Amino acid sequence: MSRTTVSNAYNRPDQLSPELRRRVLETARRLGYPGPDPVARSLRTRKAGAVGLLLTENLSYAFRDPAAVGVLEGLALACEDAGVGLHLVPASPGREDVAAVHRAGVDGFVVYSVPDDDPHLGAVLERPVPTVIVDQPRVDGVDRVGPDDAAAVTAMAEHLISLGHRQIGVLCMRLARERNDDFVSIQRQSAAHFHVQRIRLEALAAAFSAAGVDWATVPVVERFDHTVDDGASAARQLLDAYPQVTAVICTSDILALGALAEAERRGLRVPQDLTVTGFDGITEAERSGLTTVHQPVLEKGKAAGKLLLSSADRVGPKVITLQTELRVGRTSAPPRTAEERWFGP
């Protein structure tokens, strides 16, 4: 048979009769021929048939963190619909080697929540392929998908202010690539390279300052790693130093779940003794009745994939802003008065 006939059997089956294609594939199977070399095919077509997902975390994070899992699932669904693969390109915190980005055989990148000074981001933007950024950072001329963090956090702040909270503390995710598991200065907040965290802190500062709270007196505790245990240890550090706090505002549900665990360990009743809030709207947070900002993480991943795969049809960058919703649960209530704290309810 001609080379064209064999090629059509694998690449354009509609060009052959079912019987002829069956004969070609059966003969190839008996000869031990697995089909066209995908590497050779990609050299000819200049298409890898895959989307790269860059996340500056250990690979396991994509399957462990609920918000990351939702984004990954949404992106995978978009890739499935388009008939392309998904290639994970992990870049662990602190790693400067960008070889994984250079070696990735992909037709484009989705960059998930990285700092603006990350070398892997720079390596992605050097590649002559389309790129979509999910959440952060904001890069001029690059497509991006994410919520309006400032508006979402402002809604949460106004909810707490309306309840009467003025003595607050904050637990936030990492602000930069260097580790810091401690209280955060105003300078570090304003210079944060993870702009989602910076914007959320700025929105809190603006809302509470307008309510008469001096933001410089508000304790903010940062955690480099993002686990429930880290949320618990951050809450412990905060409440040990500032026991008068009536509300703990967390920039993620994971940290908030840790804060709830620490409150229980201390014998504090939530929300009677302490209000705790989060951000993301993950399933476990909903089960616990957490007051949180819900964002559509699955839709976020799906929108990023569709945006990337349609980039050839557009001229100029596009930004998709996803809607969020403040969901008031069982973990927020007015603060106890000084008399109640002294004499009990």
N, C-alpha and C positions, 0 to 999 in steps of 0.2 A: 504494500500500500504506500501511497505517497506520504511525505512528511506532513503535507497540508491536511490530509484526511485524519491522520493521527492527532494532529494539533486540534482540529475541529472536534474530535471526540472528547477532548478534555476542556477546551475553551469555548467552543461554539456548538454545543450538541444539537441545536436546532437545524444545523446544516446537514445532518446525517439522518438516515433512517434509524429507527430504534434497533433493528437487527444488525446493521453495520456497526453502530456504536458498541453494541454488546460484544461483537466479535473482536473489535479493537481492544476493548478493556479486558476481555478474557485472555486474549493473546498476551497483552502486556503483563497481566497478573502471572501467567505461566513463565514468562521470561524474567520476572522479578523487577520489572520497570515500574516505579511508584508514581510516575507522572512528571510533568514539567518541573524543573528546578525553580522554586519560588524566587531564589536570589537572582537567577538569570532572567526570570520574567520581570522582576522589578527593575533590573538594569535597562531592559528594553522599553518598558512602559513608563519608567520613572515614577512608579507608584508602588508604595510598600503595602498598601491595603490595611493600614493600621493607624490608630490615633495614639499618641503618647500622653500619658498622665504624669505630670511632674508634681511630686509632693515632697517637701523638705522634711520628711519624717522617716523613721524606720518603716520598712515595707509592711510590717504587721499592723501599723497604725491604721492603714486603709481598711482593715477588716475588724478592728477593735473599737475604734471611736464611732459612736452611733451616727453623728453628723457626717463624718467622712464616709461611712458605709452608705448612707443615703445618697450622697453625691456620686459615689462610685457606681451605685446601682442605676441611677438616672443616666449617667454617661454611658454605661454598658447598654442600656436600653436603646439609646440613640444610635450607638454603633451597630447593634443588632438590626435595627430598622434599615440602616444604610448598607448592611452586609460587609462591614469592615471589622477588623480586630481591635483589641485594646491592649496597649503595651505599657506596663507600669514602670516608671523611671524614678525610683526612690533616691533621695539624697539626704542622708542622715544629718541631723543638726551638727554643725561644726566641721563637716567635710568640705574641703575646698576643691577636691578633684572633680572636674566636670566631664570626665571622659564618658560617663554613662549617657550624658546628653548628646555628645558628639557621635557616639556609636549607635544611638537609637535609630532603627530603620522605621521611621514613621512619616506620615504625610502631613502632620501638624501636631501641635501640642495644646493640651489643656493644662494650665498651671493652676494648682490649687493652693491658695492661701500661703504665700511665701513673703518674706520681708523684702523691702525694696532694694536692699543691698546684697541680696543673695547671689553668689557667682553663678549658680545654676540657671537663674533667671536670665542673667546676661548671656549665658551660652545659648539658651533657647532663642532669645531675640536675635542672635547672630545667625541662626539657621534660616535659610531662604524658604521657610514654610509658614503657613498661617498659625496664629497663636490666639487662644482665648484665655483670659485670666478669670478665675473664679474667686470672688471676694476681694483679694488683695494681691499685689499693690495696684494702684492706679498708674497706668503708663500711657502717656499721650500716644495716640495713634494705634492703640491695641484694643481689640474687642474685650469686653468685660461683662460678667454676670454676677449679680449680688444684690442684697437688700439695701435699703436706705438705713444704714446703721444709726445715723444721728437721729432720724425721726423715730425709729423704733425705741431707742434708749430714752429719748425725751418723753415718750408716752409712759414708759416705766417709771421714770423719775417723777413725773407729774402725778402718777397714781400714788406713789409713796408720800409725796409732799401733801397731797390731799388727805391722806390718812393721819398726817401730823408728824411724820418722822423728820427729825433734823439731826439726830446723832446717828450717823450712818458710817459704815465701813464698806470697803470694796475689795473683792477678790478678783484678780484679772489673770488672763493667760499671758504667756511670755511676750515681752515687748521688744526684744532684740535677740540676736543670735548668741550672745554671751549669756551664760547662766546667771540668774539672780533669783534666789528664793528668799525674798526679804521684803521689807517695806520699800515703797517706791517714792522717790522725790518728785517734786513738780517738774524738775528739769528732765528727769528720765521719762516721765509721762509725755511731755511735749516733744521729746526727741525720738519717740518710739518708731522703730522701723517696720513694725507690724501695724499698718495704718488702721485696720479694723479696730484693734484694741485702743489705739490712740483716739480715734473718732468717738468710740463709746465713752471713754473717760472724759473727753472734751464735752460731750453732750451732757453727761452727768454733772460736770463742773458748772456748765452754763445754767442748767435748770436749778441746781441747789443754790448757786450764788444768787440767782434771781429771787430765791426764797429766803435770802438772808443768811445763808451758811457760808462761812469762809472756807473755800475749798482747800486752802493750805492746811487746815486743821483736820481734814478728812483722811483717815488712814487708808492706804491702798497697799495690798499685799500681792506680790507677783509670784507666780509659780511657773517654772520652766517646763515641767512635764505636765501632761494633761490627763490626770486620772482622778477617780473619786478619793483615793487616799491623799493625793496632793491637795484636793479641795478641803479635806478634813484637817490636814496639818496647817494649811493657810488660815482656816477659821480659828484653829487653836491659837496660832500666833497672834491673830488679830484680837481675839477676845481676852487672851491673857493680858495684853497690853492696854486694851480699851474695853473694860467690862461694861461701861455705860452705854455701849452701842445698842440701839434698838432695832436696827435693820442691817442685814448683810446683803449687799447687792453683788451678784456674781455675773461675770461676763460670759459664762457658759453654764449650761445645765449640769455638766459633769462636775464642775467646781461647786455648784449649788447642792448637788446630792451629797458631796463630801461635807459641806457646811451643815446640812441637816443631820448627818451622822454625828458630827461633833456636838451639835446642840443636844442631841439625845444622850450622848455620853456624859455631858455636863448636867443633865437633868433639867435642861431648859425646855419649856413648852413652846412649840411653834404652832400658831403665831402669837400666843398670849405673851410670852416673854421675849420672843425674838422673831422678827420677820425675815424671811429668806426668799430671794428672787433669783431667777436664772435667765438664760437666753439660748434659744434653739428650738425648744418644743419637742425634744426627743421622747420616745415612747415611755421610758422609765420615769421621766419627769412628770408626764401626764398621769401615770399610775400613782405617783406620790402626791399628786395634787399641787405641784409646784406652781407658783405664780411666775410666769415666764413670757418671753416674746417668742411666738412661734414663727419659724421661717420654713418655706417649702424646700427642704434639702434635696429630695428626689427630683423635683422639678428644676432645681438649680443645676444639677448634673445633666439632666436631659436637655435643658436650654443651652448649656455650654456646648454639648456635643452637636446639636443641630446648628448652632451658630458657626462652629468650626467647619462643619461639613458643607455649609452653604456659602462659605466665604468667597468661593470663586465667582459667585453670582452677584457680588456686591462691589461697590466702589466706596472706600472709606470705612472707618471703624464704626462699630455699633455697640451701644451699652444697653443691657437689659436690666431693669430694676425690678426686683421681685417684691411682692407685697408681703408685709408681716402683720401679725395680729397679737395684741396684748391679751393674754389669757390669764385672768385673775383666778387663782386657785385657793387652796386652803392654807397657804403658808404666809399670807400677808394680812395684817390687821392693824388698827391704830396702836401706837405704843402705850404701854402702861404708864400711868401717872407716877410721879415721885412718891405719892402716898401709897399707891398700890404696890410699888416695888419695895417699900419699907414694911408695910403691914400685911401685904398679901392681898389677893383678890377678895 
